[in-house]
Amino acid sequence: GVKVYIGGSEITGASANVTADGSITYTAGTTEANGALTVVDRAGNQSTTSAEMRIDNTPPTLIAVDVGSIKSGGKTNLTGAGFSTGGNAPTLTIGGAVPTGMTFEVKDDALIEITGGAGEVTDGKIVVTDQAGNVSTDNVYLQIDNTAPPVASVSNSVIGACATCTQT
């Protein structure tokens, strides 16, 4: 067997196995870790890469959107944390799916800009999944509404001050 170290530490709960072709399969534990990857074989031979490896078990946190209802082309900012830890968040869904034409851009670790598309969503829960596959669980909702309200008729099209108009 081999031992794997990340940032100079052996990670609790992790395991490493050498496959038949000589590659190493590494299963991360529940500990958070970040740093250079070092592999040590049974004889004590050691190899360290310059590449950084991260074990991330923390889901993104969602706080709020600054505009709760947008239409196609409209924008809202989602605030929270963990959006770019280990790389930008790869998925964002609203109401369990990616609405047609909706796009998002991770601005930094605490901000995602969402742009509405043609797809309609009625108060859909936003879910962000990070690079490590951790899924947000916070209750933040967004509506994408591209349907104009209907106006069937107007009962009095000319009104003055203090007069009323009834819409049906």
Short mmCIF file of the C-alpha atoms (twelve columns), coordinates in Angstrom:
data_MODEL
# 
_entry.id   MODEL 
# 
loop_
_atom_site.group_PDB 
_atom_site.id 
_atom_site.type_symbol 
_atom_site.label_atom_id 
_atom_site.label_alt_id 
_atom_site.label_comp_id 
_atom_site.label_asym_id 
_atom_site.label_seq_id 
_atom_site.Cartn_x 
_atom_site.Cartn_y 
_atom_site.Cartn_z 
_atom_site.pdbx_PDB_model_num 
ATOM 1   C CA . GLY A 1   0.000   0.000  0.000   1 
ATOM 2   C CA . VAL A 2   0.822   3.642  -0.149  1 
ATOM 3   C CA . LYS A 3   0.227   6.611  2.091   1 
ATOM 4   C CA . VAL A 4   -1.077  9.885  0.738   1 
ATOM 5   C CA . TYR A 5   -0.463  13.224 2.402   1 
ATOM 6   C CA . ILE A 6   -2.138  16.516 1.570   1 
ATOM 7   C CA . GLY A 7   -0.378  19.632 2.757   1 
ATOM 8   C CA . GLY A 8   2.014   17.425 4.735   1 
ATOM 9   C CA . SER A 9   -0.707  15.626 6.714   1 
ATOM 10  C CA . GLU A 10  -2.198  12.167 6.400   1 
ATOM 11  C CA . ILE A 11  -5.945  12.724 6.233   1 
ATOM 12  C CA . THR A 12  -8.105  10.987 8.842   1 
ATOM 13  C CA . GLY A 13  -10.676 8.649  7.319   1 
ATOM 14  C CA . ALA A 14  -9.098  8.693  3.852   1 
ATOM 15  C CA . SER A 15  -7.855  5.615  2.009   1 
ATOM 16  C CA . ALA A 16  -5.483  5.001  -0.901  1 
ATOM 17  C CA . ASN A 17  -5.295  1.898  -3.073  1 
ATOM 18  C CA . VAL A 18  -2.928  1.053  -5.916  1 
ATOM 19  C CA . THR A 19  -4.809  -0.387 -8.901  1 
ATOM 20  C CA . ALA A 20  -3.498  -3.079 -11.277 1 
ATOM 21  C CA . ASP A 21  -2.242  -0.465 -13.760 1 
ATOM 22  C CA . GLY A 22  -0.240  1.322  -11.026 1 
ATOM 23  C CA . SER A 23  -2.566  4.291  -10.614 1 
ATOM 24  C CA . ILE A 24  -3.730  5.312  -7.165  1 
ATOM 25  C CA . THR A 25  -7.381  5.517  -6.182  1 
ATOM 26  C CA . TYR A 26  -7.830  7.946  -3.319  1 
ATOM 27  C CA . THR A 27  -11.020 8.156  -1.268  1 
ATOM 28  C CA . ALA A 28  -11.261 11.356 0.754   1 
ATOM 29  C CA . GLY A 29  -12.282 11.389 4.384   1 
ATOM 30  C CA . THR A 30  -14.526 13.933 6.056   1 
ATOM 31  C CA . THR A 31  -11.649 16.225 7.043   1 
ATOM 32  C CA . GLU A 32  -11.078 19.450 5.088   1 
ATOM 33  C CA . ALA A 33  -7.588  19.685 3.588   1 
ATOM 34  C CA . ASN A 34  -5.639  21.701 1.059   1 
ATOM 35  C CA . GLY A 35  -2.050  21.531 -0.137  1 
ATOM 36  C CA . ALA A 36  0.550   19.699 -2.173  1 
ATOM 37  C CA . LEU A 37  -0.021  15.983 -2.729  1 
ATOM 38  C CA . THR A 38  2.688   13.599 -1.469  1 
ATOM 39  C CA . VAL A 39  2.658   9.831  -2.032  1 
ATOM 40  C CA . VAL A 40  4.881   7.503  0.007   1 
ATOM 41  C CA . ASP A 41  5.252   3.815  -0.882  1 
ATOM 42  C CA . ARG A 42  5.905   0.908  1.533   1 
ATOM 43  C CA . ALA A 43  9.676   1.272  1.079   1 
ATOM 44  C CA . GLY A 44  9.535   4.929  2.107   1 
ATOM 45  C CA . ASN A 45  10.046  6.375  -1.386  1 
ATOM 46  C CA . GLN A 46  8.287   9.713  -1.652  1 
ATOM 47  C CA . SER A 47  6.967   11.794 -4.520  1 
ATOM 48  C CA . THR A 48  5.435   15.255 -4.138  1 
ATOM 49  C CA . THR A 49  3.540   17.130 -6.836  1 
ATOM 50  C CA . SER A 50  3.462   20.876 -7.230  1 
ATOM 51  C CA . ALA A 51  -0.276  20.644 -7.907  1 
ATOM 52  C CA . GLU A 52  -2.616  21.597 -5.078  1 
ATOM 53  C CA . MET A 53  -5.229  19.103 -3.920  1 
ATOM 54  C CA . ARG A 54  -8.289  20.064 -1.917  1 
ATOM 55  C CA . ILE A 55  -10.698 17.968 0.117   1 
ATOM 56  C CA . ASP A 56  -13.863 20.009 0.404   1 
ATOM 57  C CA . ASN A 57  -16.808 18.637 2.379   1 
ATOM 58  C CA . THR A 58  -18.510 21.977 3.043   1 
ATOM 59  C CA . PRO A 59  -21.595 22.841 0.968   1 
ATOM 60  C CA . PRO A 60  -22.056 26.358 -0.394  1 
ATOM 61  C CA . THR A 61  -24.141 28.629 1.840   1 
ATOM 62  C CA . LEU A 62  -26.918 30.743 0.288   1 
ATOM 63  C CA . ILE A 63  -28.007 33.950 2.036   1 
ATOM 64  C CA . ALA A 64  -30.333 35.901 -0.288  1 
ATOM 65  C CA . VAL A 65  -31.059 37.300 -3.748  1 
ATOM 66  C CA . ASP A 66  -31.248 41.075 -4.086  1 
ATOM 67  C CA . VAL A 67  -34.167 40.893 -6.565  1 
ATOM 68  C CA . GLY A 68  -36.670 38.082 -5.934  1 
ATOM 69  C CA . SER A 69  -38.420 38.159 -9.314  1 
ATOM 70  C CA . ILE A 70  -36.747 38.728 -12.680 1 
ATOM 71  C CA . LYS A 71  -37.640 38.274 -16.339 1 
ATOM 72  C CA . SER A 72  -35.602 37.259 -19.395 1 
ATOM 73  C CA . GLY A 73  -32.450 39.370 -19.442 1 
ATOM 74  C CA . GLY A 74  -33.059 40.569 -15.885 1 
ATOM 75  C CA . LYS A 75  -30.341 40.084 -13.302 1 
ATOM 76  C CA . THR A 76  -30.186 39.313 -9.609  1 
ATOM 77  C CA . ASN A 77  -27.262 38.767 -7.265  1 
ATOM 78  C CA . LEU A 78  -27.150 35.695 -5.044  1 
ATOM 79  C CA . THR A 79  -25.063 36.231 -1.916  1 
ATOM 80  C CA . GLY A 80  -23.589 33.502 0.233   1 
ATOM 81  C CA . ALA A 81  -20.279 31.690 0.677   1 
ATOM 82  C CA . GLY A 82  -18.293 28.830 -0.843  1 
ATOM 83  C CA . PHE A 83  -19.154 29.580 -4.482  1 
ATOM 84  C CA . SER A 84  -15.563 29.409 -5.748  1 
ATOM 85  C CA . THR A 85  -13.823 27.183 -3.181  1 
ATOM 86  C CA . GLY A 86  -11.728 24.767 -5.234  1 
ATOM 87  C CA . GLY A 87  -13.067 26.268 -8.483  1 
ATOM 88  C CA . ASN A 88  -16.299 27.924 -9.537  1 
ATOM 89  C CA . ALA A 89  -19.631 26.294 -8.707  1 
ATOM 90  C CA . PRO A 90  -20.441 24.026 -11.660 1 
ATOM 91  C CA . THR A 91  -24.240 23.988 -11.310 1 
ATOM 92  C CA . LEU A 92  -27.060 26.231 -10.184 1 
ATOM 93  C CA . THR A 93  -30.667 25.101 -10.414 1 
ATOM 94  C CA . ILE A 94  -33.926 26.886 -9.659  1 
ATOM 95  C CA . GLY A 95  -36.955 24.805 -8.768  1 
ATOM 96  C CA . GLY A 96  -35.042 21.575 -9.429  1 
ATOM 97  C CA . ALA A 97  -33.889 22.383 -12.974 1 
ATOM 98  C CA . VAL A 98  -31.927 24.839 -15.073 1 
ATOM 99  C CA . PRO A 99  -34.578 27.173 -16.534 1 
ATOM 100 C CA . THR A 100 -34.369 27.621 -20.320 1 
ATOM 101 C CA . GLY A 101 -31.887 30.350 -21.190 1 
ATOM 102 C CA . MET A 102 -30.910 31.120 -17.589 1 
ATOM 103 C CA . THR A 103 -27.218 31.785 -17.057 1 
ATOM 104 C CA . PHE A 104 -25.098 32.492 -14.023 1 
ATOM 105 C CA . GLU A 105 -21.626 33.836 -13.360 1 
ATOM 106 C CA . VAL A 106 -19.617 33.286 -10.206 1 
ATOM 107 C CA . LYS A 107 -18.257 36.763 -9.433  1 
ATOM 108 C CA . ASP A 108 -16.364 35.683 -6.299  1 
ATOM 109 C CA . ASP A 109 -16.646 33.257 -3.393  1 
ATOM 110 C CA . ALA A 110 -19.640 35.175 -1.964  1 
ATOM 111 C CA . LEU A 111 -21.489 36.369 -5.090  1 
ATOM 112 C CA . ILE A 112 -23.203 34.775 -8.097  1 
ATOM 113 C CA . GLU A 113 -24.955 36.899 -10.739 1 
ATOM 114 C CA . ILE A 114 -28.023 35.157 -12.210 1 
ATOM 115 C CA . THR A 115 -29.534 36.261 -15.545 1 
ATOM 116 C CA . GLY A 116 -33.084 35.189 -16.370 1 
ATOM 117 C CA . GLY A 117 -33.913 33.387 -19.611 1 
ATOM 118 C CA . ALA A 118 -37.111 32.396 -21.403 1 
ATOM 119 C CA . GLY A 119 -37.915 29.655 -18.879 1 
ATOM 120 C CA . GLU A 120 -40.567 30.371 -16.258 1 
ATOM 121 C CA . VAL A 121 -40.101 29.511 -12.585 1 
ATOM 122 C CA . THR A 122 -42.606 30.273 -9.818  1 
ATOM 123 C CA . ASP A 123 -40.712 30.790 -6.560  1 
ATOM 124 C CA . GLY A 124 -38.191 28.036 -7.214  1 
ATOM 125 C CA . LYS A 125 -35.640 27.049 -4.594  1 
ATOM 126 C CA . ILE A 126 -32.083 27.884 -5.664  1 
ATOM 127 C CA . VAL A 127 -29.583 25.056 -5.262  1 
ATOM 128 C CA . VAL A 128 -25.841 25.524 -5.842  1 
ATOM 129 C CA . THR A 129 -23.482 22.565 -6.239  1 
ATOM 130 C CA . ASP A 130 -19.746 23.221 -5.848  1 
ATOM 131 C CA . GLN A 131 -16.783 21.590 -7.627  1 
ATOM 132 C CA . ALA A 132 -16.561 18.836 -4.996  1 
ATOM 133 C CA . GLY A 133 -20.253 17.940 -5.396  1 
ATOM 134 C CA . ASN A 134 -21.424 19.537 -2.133  1 
ATOM 135 C CA . VAL A 135 -25.028 20.759 -2.444  1 
ATOM 136 C CA . SER A 136 -26.475 23.844 -0.741  1 
ATOM 137 C CA . THR A 137 -29.447 23.270 1.582   1 
ATOM 138 C CA . ASP A 138 -30.520 26.850 2.375   1 
ATOM 139 C CA . ASN A 139 -34.014 28.105 1.559   1 
ATOM 140 C CA . VAL A 140 -33.492 30.921 -0.953  1 
ATOM 141 C CA . TYR A 141 -36.074 31.292 -3.732  1 
ATOM 142 C CA . LEU A 142 -36.256 33.075 -7.108  1 
ATOM 143 C CA . GLN A 143 -39.053 33.668 -9.591  1 
ATOM 144 C CA . ILE A 144 -38.427 34.050 -13.320 1 
ATOM 145 C CA . ASP A 145 -41.594 35.544 -14.797 1 
ATOM 146 C CA . ASN A 146 -41.877 36.366 -18.499 1 
ATOM 147 C CA . THR A 147 -45.687 36.489 -18.651 1 
ATOM 148 C CA . ALA A 148 -47.374 39.897 -18.746 1 
ATOM 149 C CA . PRO A 149 -50.441 40.238 -16.518 1 
ATOM 150 C CA . PRO A 150 -53.686 40.002 -18.509 1 
ATOM 151 C CA . VAL A 151 -56.018 42.977 -18.862 1 
ATOM 152 C CA . ALA A 152 -59.419 41.786 -20.101 1 
ATOM 153 C CA . SER A 153 -61.268 45.094 -20.166 1 
ATOM 154 C CA . VAL A 154 -61.482 48.531 -18.610 1 
ATOM 155 C CA . SER A 155 -64.927 49.743 -17.467 1 
ATOM 156 C CA . ASN A 156 -64.169 53.475 -17.571 1 
ATOM 157 C CA . SER A 157 -61.314 54.599 -19.788 1 
ATOM 158 C CA . VAL A 158 -61.592 58.287 -18.890 1 
ATOM 159 C CA . ILE A 159 -61.290 59.229 -15.243 1 
ATOM 160 C CA . GLY A 160 -60.565 62.413 -13.386 1 
ATOM 161 C CA . ALA A 161 -59.135 63.195 -9.996  1 
ATOM 162 C CA . CYS A 162 -60.836 61.211 -7.219  1 
ATOM 163 C CA . ALA A 163 -62.567 58.954 -9.772  1 
ATOM 164 C CA . THR A 164 -62.062 55.218 -9.980  1 
ATOM 165 C CA . CYS A 165 -61.368 52.780 -12.761 1 
ATOM 166 C CA . THR A 166 -62.288 49.102 -12.492 1 
ATOM 167 C CA . GLN A 167 -60.247 46.435 -14.217 1 
ATOM 168 C CA . THR A 168 -61.657 42.966 -14.793 1 
# 
